[in-house]
Amino acid sequence: MGLKDFLIEKRNYVIAALVLLMVPSYFIYDYTQHNPKFCISCHLMNEAYETWDASAMHDLDCHKCHESDIVTSMDHLREVIFEKPQEVTKITVVDNELCEKCHASADPKWLQVANTAGHKVHFYDSTDAPDCIDCHGLQLHVFEPPEETCDTCHGEEFDEPCGDMRVHCVVCHEFTVAENDLIPARDDCLECHEDQDTMGVTFPSDAHFDTPCLDCHNPHDREQHSECTTCHPVPTTGLHQEAAHENCETCHTPHSDEPMRDSCLSCHLDKEEHFAPADCAGCHSFTP
């Protein structure tokens, strides 16, 4: 065998050896860097894996959001093994730019937030904007903010989170809708309240049809509605001036189309057969 043939043979051995080393090395690198199941090699990561797997981000590998170079990752591994075996410390910061790579990218796969009402008010147009994780990172890999998130900043405005509404704030304040000022309109209220029976009272959609609900109702206060006399001045003569009729709801049921006669008979029990079924106001005027 000549020198040339010897060198060629040695070269082939080297190439084969490199291939044998590179192929498993590639798969090992890919597994450790891109497969979230590698994380649960450490039992401390089980909860993080389970919440990630159940989240909207389950198609992403860990390093899409938790970016770190190989040196930092190896140092973190050393720290967990030798210094803090019962604790997983935070080594990466999920900053706003990282979130915007998906959520302000025009990629229809992800919810785009740049033009949504809630993000414009709270983030893009705000001079004191929170970081994304301030709202979306309060729970481990649960990215939908809990109701308490809103209360963190807005809690002093209400008796309790969302007042007596008992629903998540975004049910009424449509956070991810474009071209919206976050203030519910009448139609938004009626999505839940039209013809709803609450304490025996229905709310027909034509009641005060030309008036925004918020003119009378502040859903964040325990007081159910403003004073009727804010819009309806009480006459100084006629039945309205009598003490027994000073509370509007003694006779009037808000949003109800029940006949006035039924209201009168709730007090005047002896008049049930009196010219029934005529409306009492036909003869007994409340105005001069």
Summary of the structure (lengths in Angstrom):
residues: 288
radius of gyration: 33.7
end to end distance: 128.2
largest distance: 129.6
contacts: 603
relative contact order: 0.05
helix: 47%
strand: 2%
